[in-house]
Amino acid sequence: MLTQWLTPQHIRVVEQVSDWQEAVRLSAEPLLAAGAISPAYLDAIFTSHAELGPYYVLAPGLAMPHARPEQGARKNGLSLLHVKNGVNFQADENDPVYVVIMLCAVSGDDHIQMITALADVFSDESRLQQLLSASTLSAIEAVIENK
């Protein structure tokens, strides 16, 4: 299921970013280009971060920024940004973040299906570590495809 959303066009590897905002923007670019989200979706993520902090930094090295469907999700989508040097999200023990997965879903049910598919990777410590340390597109694809 992940392979249908995380296509090579939706995966990007960069050496470094200037800050967490740039990481979120870069992770959103494939979804914006595909029309899966509107710019308002990105604004909603930044507003929530200002109000709640980095609630979407789920584990050491892993962030999954997202907003509510009505905040600019136009169709279901995922994108992945790998930052080789990591980036600080002010998430205490979960910093630095190496993998930023942006999720957008048009309904709660779709959101749950996408989270469930991602949980297969996140709950497998070996796969999660492989994802966090993967520094090439082919290595990331291998983790997603569970090869």
Disulfide bonds with the S-S distance in Angstrom:
none
